[in-house]
Amino acid sequence: MFGYNNKVLIIDVSSKSWEWEDLAEDVVRNFIGGSGLGAYLLYKHCPTGVDPLSHANPLIFCASPLVGSRLTTTSKFAVVSKSPQTGFIGDSLSSSSIALSIKGVGADAVVITGASKEWVSLVVDKTGVKFNDGSNLLGTTTSVTERSLTDTLGRGYDTACIGPAGENLVRFASISNDGGRQAGRTGNGAVMGSKKIKAISFKGHTKVPSFDEKALSNIRIDLNHKSLGAATEKYRTLGTMANLSVFERLKILPTGNFRNQSNTDFQNISGEAIHAEEKVSTSHCANCTIGCEKLVTIPNSGSKKVRLEYQSLFAMGPLVGISDRETILKSSKFCDEAGMDTISAGSTCAWFMECMQKGLIPESWLKLLPKYDNEEDFFAQLLTSIAERSGIGDILAEGSARVSEEIGLGSDEFAMHVKGLEMPGYEPRSLKTMALGFAITPRGACHNRTSGYEADLSGSVDRFGVDNRRSEVAVSGEDFTAVLDSLVWCKFLRKAFDDFYSDSAEAYNLMTGLDITPAELKVCGERINNLKKLFNIREGWRRCDDTLPHRILNEPLPDGVMPGVVLSQEELDTMVEGYYVCRGWTKDGLIPSSKMCELGLDSLLVN
Amino acid sequence: MAINLTVELFGNSRVITGQKLINLWFSKSEVDISDVIQELGQRFPMLDGKVLDSSTKSLLSSYALNLNGVGFKDAAQIELADGDSILILPSQAGG
């Protein structure tokens, strides 16, 4: 096949050995690449019931057929493992040059199994896999690690690494690449740390040929043009931080651990204010025309810059009730350098701060608290202690779900997570389609996998109401996203297509020489989502896991454009059960054998 | 009867104009969105081609309308009343 290397590189860090495995055509036809192929490889390589932080949990890097096509936004890859936060599938996307290098070493995916006894820094190039000593890099931040390896290895190597948080097995540690881009969610950095892999560097030496380069070139020109149009205007101008002022006005900006009772004015940290008052520059991923990344120079820090986007702005600010811009920028930068997911870090701190306000902290833990001058200082010190696993941070590094279970005293009722993954910055009580998306997505509270906010914020549904259409919207959004994340296109390009499935099938076929139809591609999305669910069922998923935090289901929104709006358990159940019906699953959310056969999962998973 | 309206600008529309809120006053009893867009275009010509199309009196597709922070509606569906707030915000919801 064109477009693929047709190979998976399997690395065993226990024995310091590697081998190449063939990637069959029927696998890529059914699971494409990126997060879809990653889900397939996880199902295949992850033994049932393993501890996510044990040697047996595979860590998988997946490129995709469009990597190397030079089509805009396609230099992306997925990182997949069993999540140490949820115990279910953990998949996360990142982007830029390293995607090209992964494919350039001759692999469509790299599966890392086992665990090293000593810290290693892996190097993959045309000579094979080297298991270099990684101990000299211990304790270094993500940017220092990356720079150090560039200096040592020379030009052409691209590195993915963990920071101190990953080394210390913080359950929400991220993996960093290409100067601070993050595979941020679900704790893949902790999985990498559990294998004692500080970094993995790739240097490509081959280029995968496309089936029809000339025709692909025409698509490239067309998409480049569309990517600079109205469909991406927000991302190109202010970036996603433009969300903050809009969300505050619509009262969908969660504040104070989703209590939404804050009287704080967050206009000071709006995207518009930051652009007007700070030095902001734009950065692009490799082969991307959009340039959504906004690098903000942090005041009073020399010339340090932070790659700022809405979710970090939210999690380091309103979520913890902080509106001081400098604190937020520094905290966001700290998380990137320590290699921690800002959403889970912020949410765990927000939960802990509420526990303190309510006097729920056990006596024995109080002596573990850092000394601090004010709320901003306290938050900064909490983040540091988590990354270092020192003092109270050693406890909080387990995430809000686990720690709230340990404390008890009702604190689990305001631990804002689903399946163990903390919630991003969308208020589900007044975004009902998003609420359903949070509840049912296999990786936990995730806004990206259904993009339910899109329906709520476009007027195609009543964002305050509950009706049967939500289920269809969630299914269709989830399948769409599975294809998007498997080819892989950037989400910010999604509105630029004339017809997503037709345009994607055309690009895929020109790259690979296959003859997949738009309808078949759509079924791939359904198949991938069923596979993710199947993995979760195998790992112990229960119907009660598809839910939302107690606070969301029991506390009405206190103010805003619709004060008193609620999302009841009954409303959520109606939407979730409707979703199962739309998926063709049983009323308990299980996948019937007829659906498995229909999607070919019964035979595809045999081998 | 006159109508007072507030237009709230978000995203690049706020950056371009340097304005968060704009108060509009119409000396007639029935006002629709095209009247609002026309007035905005006259006051802030720099919005033309970037946020709105003054020739069609409509927003560009990169922007959406919201009435009073509640519902998202197409321009034709919006019935304006005295005291209403019209939000002009980016139509791309993600991030």
Interface residues (C-beta under 8 A of the other chain):
Chain A: G229 A230 A231 T232 E233 K234 Y235 T237 L238 G239 T240 M241 A242 N243 S245 V246 R249 L250 K251 G271 E272 H275 A276 E309 Y310 Q311 S451 Y453 E454 L457 S458 G459 D462 R463 K491 F492 R494 K495 G560 V561 M562
Chain B: E8 F10 G11 N12 R14 V15 L60 S61 S62 A64 N66 N68 G69 V70 G71 F72 K73 D74 L87 L89 P90 S91 Q92 A93 G94 G95
